[in-house]
Amino acid sequence: MKKIIALALVVIFSLFALVACNGTEDVSDAENADTTVDTSADVVETPTLKMATNAAFPPYEYKEGEAFVGIDVEIATAIAAELGCTLEIVDMEFDSIITSVKQNETDFGMAGMTVTDERKEEVDFTLSYATGVQSVIVGANSEIASIDDLAGKKIGVQLGTTGDIYASGDYGEENVTKYGKGADAVIALKGGDVDAVIIDNEPAKAFVAENEGLKILDTEYAVEDYAIAVNKGNTELLNKINTALEKLTADGTIDGIIAKYIKAE
């Protein structure tokens, strides 16, 4: 009798964990799934939560060797732990993240992603976990001294980012050159192919620190909220992530992670 009860508990736990972590699973499928348990296994496999990101955006997500690191990586890891899941990171181009989430190839997108009205038409967003600032990088001796001086200039951006969206709207598509990576836009700036680069402030600081002869304008181009993208209508996963975010915010975990990567000036 004890073995039968223990077996039943393993089945119940497995189903609960799958529902908590798999944002793409249909509940009806879970109810009709084969619940046969391999009695030879002593350990229940931990469900996986797949995160779509673009690991070229320090300090939010980037790679050290083969390891993924950064603010978003650590927050996502903490969220997965709260949900009893293992985190799997899927690296891709930034402009592929929303498509990946919409097609259920990944469970959520987290890449220093700003909440915009356009994106809200395609995905649902969690509570905001950080604030971002769009900044402008120019050459150290550039004649561009403020945002007002950008009119008519050649501007480099990372494809699909809010820098791309805002610059294309403000200065015209014909004046904006789009690159797959922010680093490529910076290389273009150094080579004289563009006059300025619009990108998030923290990556901007990292790029300027790594490349002599560049500076960031004092004027902020835009201030925005970062949040996690979930497939539209997946309220179960959205609510679970929000609950985890609220707990991690209340206990200081998120502030601690951000402070680890972004030092107070």
HELIX and SHEET records of a PDB file:
HELIX    1   1 LYS A    2  CYS A   21  1                                  20    
HELIX    2   2 VAL A   27  ASN A   32  1                                   6    
HELIX    3   3 ILE A   71  GLU A   82  1                                  12    
HELIX    4   4 PHE A   94  SER A   96  5                                   3    
HELIX    5   5 ILE A   97  LYS A  102  1                                   6    
HELIX    6   6 ASP A  117  LYS A  120  1                                   4    
HELIX    7   7 ILE A  147  LEU A  150  5                                   4    
HELIX    8   8 THR A  162  TYR A  171  1                                  10    
HELIX    9   9 GLU A  173  ASN A  175  5                                   3    
HELIX   10  10 GLY A  182  LYS A  190  1                                   9    
HELIX   11  11 ASN A  201  GLU A  210  1                                  10    
HELIX   12  12 THR A  235  ALA A  250  1                                  16    
HELIX   13  13 THR A  253  TYR A  261  1                                   9    
SHEET    1   A 5 THR A  86  ASP A  91  0                                        
SHEET    2   A 5 THR A  48  THR A  53  1                                        
SHEET    3   A 5 PHE A 108  GLY A 109  1                                        
SHEET    4   A 5 ALA A 229  ASN A 231 -1                                        
SHEET    5   A 5 VAL A 123  PHE A 125 -1                                        
SHEET    1   B 2 TYR A  62  GLU A  64  0                                        
SHEET    2   B 2 ALA A  67  VAL A  69 -1                                        
SHEET    1   C 5 VAL A 176  TYR A 179  0                                        
SHEET    2   C 5 ILE A 155  GLN A 158  1                                        
SHEET    3   C 5 ALA A 196  ASP A 200  1                                        
SHEET    4   C 5 ALA A 130  GLY A 139 -1                                        
SHEET    5   C 5 LEU A 214  ILE A 216 -1                                        
SHEET    1   D 5 VAL A 176  TYR A 179  0                                        
SHEET    2   D 5 ILE A 155  GLN A 158  1                                        
SHEET    3   D 5 ALA A 196  ASP A 200  1                                        
SHEET    4   D 5 ALA A 130  GLY A 139 -1                                        
SHEET    5   D 5 ALA A 222  TYR A 226 -1                                        
END                                                                             
